């Protein structure tokens, strides 16, 4: 019994640390957006290109990452991703010295490449580590680690630099980034020596192929409509989640709230509440599909309230958007990956590619903000959440 418990517990702890690292790396962007806008005197749309650069790496490296995993395994790919992270973070230092937006975008892209390889490793790994029907519960644990890290990044930078974001100079980021580089290199060493077992989904190899009858006669990943509809749902979800997490500091500053970086915790708090609910209720009381349905409705409500309430109050309703987003990722992955059999790695690579939604939708928000104002730009989230509602009701059932 103890050995079986350790088989799951140790990988859960190690993968949880990696999910925290993913959230921390992405949370850095929420600090850089207002910093670059103020220091380089660029528009909101141009400053949000930092997110576009980070997430565009998923489009390019999502599929190659799955090939690398097939060659060297999950654990070695995780180690490789941390080396990529460290390289990207190092590039931020000469970018600050030269005060160059293109160099910042390059640094974010390299960091995003590390994120793409790590996400391609840890998400399918935690999904297939145990039974598929309880995958959302495991991913909810990971989500808590991930989303708590988002506000830690801007708060860490503010603490080490010792200034409010509107007073920071670009060269002030050098010391904290050297510290971050060191931590991520240590995480690479941890991943290499960690006792992570290699895992496979049902039907992924020839010995268990007969256990997945739906995939047995398929010849292409494009023959799984529930997966393809799920890819679009994940694309939209990552985009609107990144809007809720990544715009808080900028939105607070835009509407004149003091100490804007302190508002970075609102969305992560909502998501952690949702993840705790997922841990408690899935799958014992509600299914993964019903969790997605409830969360879609909450997110639609939050989006409307952000747009229609007074600006200084509206920022708090982003918590409801984030609460709605909380169980979307844990539910979408297992719903989309069910019955893929030997196409599991290819399917997970498509889902990783869909994370590019975090590049496109937040950037669209930035340019909408320039055109119609920061509050009205949140209208962008409504149709995205409506499609996710459709996937919860019908899309995941299509075979």
C-alpha positions in Angstrom: 0.0 0.0 0.0 2.8 2.4 0.9 4.7 1.7 -2.3 1.5 2.3 -4.3 0.9 5.6 -2.5 4.5 6.7 -3.1 4.1 5.8 -6.8 1.5 8.6 -7.1 2.6 11.0 -4.3 6.2 11.6 -5.3 5.3 12.3 -9.0 2.5 14.5 -7.9 4.8 16.6 -5.8 7.5 16.9 -8.5 5.0 17.7 -11.2 3.3 20.2 -8.8 6.7 22.1 -8.5 6.9 22.2 -12.3 3.3 23.5 -12.6 4.4 26.3 -10.2 7.4 27.1 -12.4 5.1 27.3 -15.4 2.8 29.8 -13.6 5.7 31.8 -12.3 7.2 32.1 -15.8 3.9 33.3 -17.2 3.3 35.6 -14.3 6.4 37.5 -15.1 4.6 38.8 -18.2 1.9 40.6 -16.1 4.7 42.6 -14.6 6.5 43.3 -17.8 3.5 44.6 -19.7 3.1 47.9 -17.7 6.8 48.1 -17.3 7.5 48.0 -21.0 4.6 50.4 -21.7 6.0 53.0 -19.3 9.7 52.5 -20.0 9.7 52.1 -23.8 6.7 54.5 -24.3 4.7 52.0 -26.4 1.0 51.4 -26.8 -1.0 48.9 -24.8 -1.3 46.7 -28.0 2.5 46.8 -28.4 3.1 46.0 -24.8 0.8 42.9 -25.0 3.0 41.5 -27.8 5.2 40.2 -24.9 2.4 37.7 -24.2 2.1 37.0 -28.0 5.8 36.2 -28.2 5.6 33.8 -25.2 2.5 31.9 -26.4 3.5 31.9 -30.1 6.2 29.4 -29.2 3.4 26.8 -28.5 2.3 27.0 -32.1 5.8 26.3 -33.4 7.0 23.8 -30.8 3.9 22.0 -29.7 4.3 19.2 -32.2 8.1 19.0 -32.1 7.8 18.7 -28.3 5.7 15.5 -28.6 8.4 14.1 -31.0 11.1 14.8 -28.4 9.0 13.2 -25.7 8.7 10.1 -27.9 12.5 10.0 -28.3 13.8 10.8 -24.8 10.8 10.4 -22.5 8.8 12.8 -20.3 11.5 13.3 -17.6 14.4 14.2 -19.9 12.1 16.6 -21.8 11.2 18.3 -18.6 14.9 18.8 -17.8 15.5 20.2 -21.3 12.6 22.7 -20.9 14.2 24.2 -17.8 17.5 24.8 -19.8 15.4 26.7 -22.4 13.7 28.7 -19.6 17.0 29.7 -18.2 18.3 30.8 -21.6 15.2 32.9 -22.2 15.4 34.6 -18.8 19.1 35.4 -19.4 18.1 37.2 -22.6 15.9 39.6 -20.6 19.1 41.1 -19.1 20.7 42.4 -22.4 17.2 43.3 -23.6 16.8 45.7 -20.6 20.3 47.1 -21.2 19.6 47.9 -24.8 16.0 49.0 -24.1 14.8 47.1 -27.1 11.3 45.8 -27.5 12.3 43.3 -30.2 14.9 41.8 -27.9 12.3 41.5 -25.1 10.1 39.7 -27.5 12.9 37.3 -28.5 13.6 36.6 -24.8 9.9 36.0 -24.2 9.7 33.7 -27.2 12.7 31.6 -25.9 11.1 31.4 -22.5 7.8 30.4 -24.2 9.7 27.6 -26.0 10.7 26.2 -22.6 7.1 26.6 -21.5 5.9 24.7 -24.5 8.2 21.7 -23.9 7.3 21.7 -20.2 3.6 21.9 -20.8 3.8 19.2 -23.5 5.4 17.0 -20.8 3.5 17.6 -17.6 -0.1 17.9 -18.9 -0.4 14.5 -20.6 1.8 13.0 -17.8 -0.5 14.0 -15.0 -3.6 13.2 -17.1 -2.6 9.6 -17.7 -0.8 9.0 -14.3 -4.0 7.6 -12.9 -7.6 6.8 -14.0 -9.0 9.1 -16.7 -12.2 9.8 -14.8 -10.3 11.4 -11.9 -7.8 13.3 -14.1 -9.6 16.6 -13.4 -9.0 16.1 -9.7 -5.2 15.6 -10.3 -5.0 18.5 -12.6 -6.9 20.7 -10.1 -4.1 20.0 -7.6 -1.6 21.1 -10.2 -3.7 24.1 -11.0 -3.5 25.4 -7.5 0.3 25.3 -7.7 0.2 26.9 -11.2 -2.1 29.8 -10.4 -0.7 30.7 -7.0 2.6 31.2 -8.9 1.1 33.9 -11.2 0.8 36.6 -8.6 4.1 35.4 -6.9 6.1 36.5 -9.9 5.1 40.3 -10.0 5.2 40.4 -6.2 8.6 38.8 -6.1 9.9 41.3 -8.7 8.4 44.2 -6.8 9.9 42.9 -3.5 13.4 42.5 -4.9 13.4 45.7 -6.9 11.8 47.6 -4.0 9.8 50.0 -6.1 6.3 50.3 -7.4 6.0 49.2 -11.1 5.5 52.8 -12.4 8.8 53.8 -10.9 10.9 50.9 -12.1 13.7 51.3 -14.6 14.4 48.5 -17.1 17.9 47.9 -15.6 16.3 47.2 -12.2 15.2 43.8 -13.3 18.8 42.4 -13.7 19.3 41.1 -10.1 15.9 39.3 -9.8 16.3 37.7 -13.2 19.7 36.3 -12.2 18.1 34.8 -9.2 15.3 33.3 -11.3 17.8 31.8 -13.7 19.6 30.1 -10.8 16.3 28.6 -9.5 15.2 27.3 -12.9 18.6 25.6 -13.5 18.2 23.9 -10.1 14.7 22.8 -11.2 16.3 21.2 -14.3 18.6 19.2 -12.1 15.7 18.2 -9.9 13.7 17.0 -12.9 16.7 14.9 -14.1 17.2 13.1 -10.8 13.6 12.9 -9.8 12.0 9.3 -9.5 9.3 9.9 -12.2 8.1 6.7 -13.8 7.4 6.7 -17.5 3.7 6.3 -18.1 1.5 5.4 -21.1 -2.2 5.9 -21.8 -4.5 3.0 -22.4 -4.1 1.8 -26.0 -0.9 3.8 -26.5 1.2 0.7 -27.1 0.5 -2.4 -29.1 0.0 -4.5 -25.9 -2.9 -2.5 -24.7 -4.3 -1.3 -28.1 -7.3 -3.6 -27.9 -8.4 -1.9 -24.7 -9.3 1.2 -26.6 -11.8 0.0 -29.2 -12.8 3.5 -30.5 -9.3 4.3 -31.6 -8.5 0.8 -32.9 -9.6 1.5 -36.5 -8.6 5.1 -36.8 -5.7 6.0 -39.1 -5.3 9.7 -38.3 -5.6 12.1 -35.4 -8.0 14.2 -37.5 -10.6 11.4 -37.2 -11.4 12.3 -33.6 -14.0 15.2 -33.7 -14.2 15.5 -29.9 -10.5 16.1 -29.8 -10.6 18.8 -32.6 -13.5 20.6 -31.0 -11.6 20.4 -27.7 -8.5 21.9 -29.3 -10.6 25.0 -30.3 -12.1 25.1 -26.8 -8.7 25.0 -25.2 -7.4 27.7 -27.6 -10.2 30.0 -26.5 -9.9 29.0 -22.9 -6.2 29.7 -22.7 -6.7 33.1 -24.3 -9.4 34.3 -21.9 -7.7 32.8 -18.9 -4.5 34.7 -19.9 -6.6 37.9 -20.2 -8.0 37.4 -16.7 -4.6 36.6 -15.2 -2.3 38.8 -17.3 -4.3 42.1 -17.5 -5.0 42.8 -13.8 -1.9 44.9 -13.1 -2.3 46.9 -16.4 -6.1 47.3 -15.9 -5.7 48.5 -12.3 -3.1 51.0 -13.5 -5.3 52.1 -16.5 -8.3 52.9 -14.2 -6.1 54.8 -11.7 -6.0 52.4 -8.8 -2.9 52.8 -6.6 -0.2 50.1 -6.2 -1.5 48.3 -9.3 0.7 45.3 -8.8 -1.2 44.4 -5.6 -4.3 43.5 -7.6 -2.4 40.6 -9.3 -3.8 38.2 -6.8 -7.5 38.6 -7.7 -7.7 36.1 -10.6 -5.4 33.5 -9.0 -7.6 33.6 -5.8 -10.7 32.8 -7.9 -8.9 30.0 -9.7 -7.6 28.5 -6.5 -11.1 28.5 -5.0 -12.3 26.7 -8.2 -9.5 24.1 -8.0 -10.3 23.3 -4.4 -13.9 22.7 -5.4 -12.7 20.4 -8.2 -10.6 18.4 -5.7 -13.6 18.0 -3.4 -16.3 17.3 -5.9 -14.8 15.6 -9.0 -15.6 12.8 -9.8 -17.5 11.8 -6.7 -20.3 14.4 -6.9 -20.0 16.0 -10.4 -18.5 14.8 -13.6 -15.8 16.6 -15.5 -18.3 17.6 -18.2 -20.7 19.1 -15.6 -17.8 20.9 -13.9 -17.0 22.5 -17.3 -20.7 23.5 -17.8 -20.9 25.2 -14.4 -17.6 27.0 -14.9 -18.7 28.3 -18.3 -21.8 29.9 -16.8 -19.8 31.5 -14.0 -17.3 32.9 -16.5 -20.0 34.4 -18.7 -21.6 36.0 -15.7 -18.2 37.5 -14.6 -17.5 38.8 -18.1 -20.8 40.7 -18.3 -20.3 42.2 -14.8 -16.8 43.4 -15.6 -18.2 45.3 -18.6 -21.3 46.7 -17.0 -20.2 47.6 -13.4 -18.3 50.8 -12.4 -14.6 50.6 -13.2 -13.3 50.5 -9.7 -15.7 47.7 -8.8 -15.4 45.8 -12.1 -11.9 44.6 -11.4 -13.2 42.4 -8.6 -15.6 40.6 -11.0 -12.5 39.3 -12.9 -12.4 36.9 -9.9 -15.6 35.3 -11.3 -14.1 35.1 -14.7 -11.1 33.3 -13.2 -13.3 31.1 -11.0 -15.0 30.0 -14.2 -11.7 29.4 -15.9 -10.4 27.3 -12.9 -11.8 23.9 -13.9 -11.8 24.4 -17.6 -8.2 23.3 -18.1 -8.7 20.2 -15.7 -11.9 19.2 -17.5 -10.9 20.0 -21.1 -7.7 17.9 -21.2 -9.3 14.5 -20.1 -12.5 15.2 -22.1 -10.5 15.8 -25.3 -7.9 13.0 -24.7 -10.4 10.3 -23.9 -10.4 7.3 -26.3 -7.3 8.5 -28.3 -5.4 5.2 -27.7 -2.2 5.1 -29.7 -2.8 8.7 -30.8 -2.5 10.0 -27.3 0.9 11.8 -27.8 -0.3 13.3 -31.1 -3.5 14.5 -29.5 -1.7 16.0 -26.6 0.6 17.9 -29.0 -2.5 19.4 -30.7 -3.7 20.5 -27.3 -0.3 22.1 -26.5 -0.4 23.9 -29.9 -3.8 25.3 -28.9 -2.1 27.1 -26.0 -1.2 29.7 -28.7 -4.6 31.2 -27.8 -2.7 32.9 -25.1 -0.8 34.8 -27.8 -3.7 35.9 -29.9 -6.6 36.7 -27.6 -4.7 38.8 -25.0 -3.0 40.7 -27.9 -6.4 41.4 -29.4 -7.5 42.6 -25.9 -4.5 45.0 -25.9 -5.4 46.6 -29.3 -9.1 46.7 -28.3 -8.1 48.5 -25.2 -6.4 51.1 -27.4 -9.6 51.4 -29.5 -12.5 51.2 -27.1 -11.0 51.4 -23.6 -9.8 48.9 -21.1 -13.2 48.0 -19.6 -15.1 47.5 -22.8 -12.3 45.4 -24.3 -13.4 42.6 -21.9 -16.3 42.0 -24.3 -13.8 39.9 -26.2 -14.2 37.1 -23.5 -18.0 36.6 -23.9 -18.0 34.6 -27.3 -15.1 32.6 -26.1 -16.9 31.4 -23.0 -20.0 30.7 -25.0 -18.2 28.3 -27.2 -16.7 26.5 -24.2 -20.3 26.2 -22.9 -21.2 24.5 -26.2 -18.3 22.1 -25.8 -19.4 21.2 -22.3 -23.0 20.6 -23.5 -22.4 18.8 -26.8 -18.9 19.1 -28.3 -17.1 16.6 -26.0 -19.7 13.9 -26.9 -19.2 14.0 -30.7 -17.8 10.7 -32.0 
